Amino acid sequence: MKKIIRSGFMLLLITCIKASAQNIDIPKNYHFNSDEDYARYEPEIIKIADWMNQMPWTAQPKKREAATQFFLSWVKGTPAVTVRLTESVMLLSDRNPELGFTYMAQYSKYALQHKADFDVNKATLVALRAMMAKYSTEPTKRKDFDVDRLIQRDKEGKLEDWVANEFYKDYRE
């Protein structure tokens, strides 16, 4: 009986999460003229990051485009988050450009949720793991050796060391 109740609860939870992911409202007529304008939209950025990660790339293309444009407008000017698009990010998203948006959105989400204890390496790890998860579950992805190698590196427990020593290498030189 407990299994039936637990299974029913899990099904209800999954259905609610999927339904809420589909019902996101993308801001319209937004303006970013001051720091306060950017700060006002931070909750929407977090929701959009989750929505973009949960929805297949081909689902709701108009809404996805609106979400992407809103996010890009926000991220390029916000003083709260600085996302560095390293050579590594470019290589990981060259065959599937949507993964670059996953990286930027999840990095931004982490930064917004950890303002007091922000750590660039932790933010990078969260964003990279989100990329790997999205790549692994996305039905329309194109096979990418670099992402597959990243997934293998994570399985071997070498991802944190790679991020700490190699990921930002082009910024240190």
C-alpha atoms as one frame of an Amber mdcrd trajectory, in Angstrom:
protein
   0.000   0.000   0.000   2.857   2.380   0.824   4.347   1.750  -2.627   1.070
   2.682  -4.305   0.757   5.890  -2.284   4.400   6.778  -2.857   4.088   6.075
  -6.596   0.930   8.169  -6.803   2.594  11.031  -4.967   5.649  10.905  -7.262
   3.428  10.899 -10.363   1.509  13.899  -9.029   4.754  15.725  -8.217   6.239
  15.079 -11.652   3.027  16.192 -13.342   2.952  19.412 -11.292   6.587  20.181
 -12.057   6.069  19.579 -15.776   2.890  21.672 -15.821   4.532  24.555 -13.977
   7.511  24.415 -16.323   5.235  24.836 -19.322   3.344  27.794 -17.833   6.181
  30.265 -17.465   5.458  33.895 -18.262   8.241  35.650 -20.139   8.409  39.380
 -19.336   7.429  41.721 -22.147   8.130  45.420 -22.568  11.013  45.219 -20.122
  13.594  47.962 -19.801  17.008  47.823 -18.203  17.893  51.419 -17.446  19.215
  51.012 -13.907  20.622  48.444 -11.502  17.176  48.261  -9.894  15.651  47.226
 -13.238  18.016  44.260 -13.433  17.430  43.320  -9.787  13.645  43.397 -10.236
  13.853  40.607 -12.831  16.161  38.266 -10.895  13.300  35.924  -9.842  12.250
  35.616 -13.489  15.829  34.796 -14.499  15.859  31.891 -12.038  12.514  30.623
 -13.362  13.678  30.944 -16.957  16.901  29.065 -16.167  14.851  26.189 -14.777
  12.314  26.303 -17.607  14.986  26.292 -20.316  16.664  23.327 -18.664  13.445
  21.319 -18.293  11.898  21.869 -21.712  13.115  20.088 -24.846  14.832  22.420
 -27.297  12.126  22.003 -29.910   9.187  22.572 -27.536   7.454  25.951 -27.606
   9.916  27.611 -30.000   8.371  31.105 -29.772   8.411  31.042 -25.995  11.964
  29.673 -25.980  13.114  32.450 -28.306  11.420  35.093 -26.124  12.999  33.573
 -23.001  16.419  33.483 -24.642  16.190  37.097 -25.814  15.010  38.283 -22.406
  17.777  36.357 -20.655  20.473  37.655 -23.018  19.278  41.254 -22.572  19.419
  40.808 -18.824  22.755  38.974 -18.581  24.691  41.350 -20.828  24.005  44.308
 -18.530  23.313  43.041 -15.039  25.824  44.095 -12.401  24.885  41.035 -10.305
  26.397  38.364 -12.565  29.425  38.114 -14.813  29.416  35.029 -17.004  32.721
  34.350 -18.735  32.327  32.535 -22.001  35.592  30.677 -22.094  36.997  28.638
 -24.932  35.862  25.576 -22.986  32.223  26.724 -23.025  32.471  27.433 -26.732
  33.867  23.960 -27.443  31.178  22.328 -25.297  28.401  24.138 -27.115  29.706
  24.285 -30.689  27.585  21.354 -31.929  24.612  22.195 -29.691  24.502  25.974
 -29.195  21.572  25.636 -26.785  24.026  24.173 -24.272  25.738  27.560 -24.134
  22.456  29.098 -22.980  22.082  26.303 -20.434  25.528  27.113 -19.098  24.907
  30.864 -18.874  21.439  30.487 -17.351  22.489  27.954 -14.718  25.625  29.925
 -13.862  23.475  33.045 -13.449  20.945  31.171 -11.330  23.703  29.950  -9.027
  25.182  33.449  -8.758  21.805  34.954  -7.862  21.089  32.284  -5.266  24.559
  32.539  -3.687  25.265  36.255  -3.549  26.720  36.058  -0.037  28.862  32.955
  -0.619  29.484  33.028  -4.371  32.340  30.866  -5.611  33.245  30.955  -9.302
  34.376  27.322  -9.369  31.167  26.094  -7.715  29.073  28.173 -10.119  31.016
  26.696 -13.024  30.547  23.150 -11.740  26.799  23.669 -11.337  26.535  25.118
 -14.844  28.661  22.360 -16.410  26.680  19.633 -14.668  23.467  21.239 -15.911
  24.916  21.191 -19.434  25.809  17.515 -19.100  22.364  16.648 -17.735  20.630
  18.556 -20.523  22.845  16.941 -23.145  22.124  13.496 -21.704  18.344  13.952
 -21.756  17.829  16.111 -24.858  16.303  14.011 -27.635  17.370  16.362 -30.455
  21.009  16.854 -29.454  23.854  16.356 -31.860  26.544  13.961 -30.664  29.495
  15.908 -29.258  32.839  14.365 -28.341  33.747  17.291 -26.042  30.591  16.929
 -23.948  30.992  13.146 -23.848  34.561  13.647 -22.607  33.300  16.094 -19.958
  30.747  13.542 -18.772  33.496  10.915 -18.552  35.732  13.333 -16.643  32.901
  13.881 -14.135  32.317  10.112 -13.768  36.020   9.677 -13.015  35.853  12.372
 -10.327  38.185  14.690 -12.244  35.769  17.505 -13.087  36.468  19.713 -10.062
  40.211  19.588 -10.649  39.732  20.379 -14.347  37.563  23.393 -13.522  40.051
  24.660 -10.936  43.092  24.254 -13.176  42.026  24.287 -16.837  38.584  25.780
 -17.380  39.613  29.426 -16.983  43.109  28.930 -18.362  42.527  31.291 -21.300
  41.630  34.040 -18.774  44.789  33.581 -16.736  47.258  33.791 -19.595
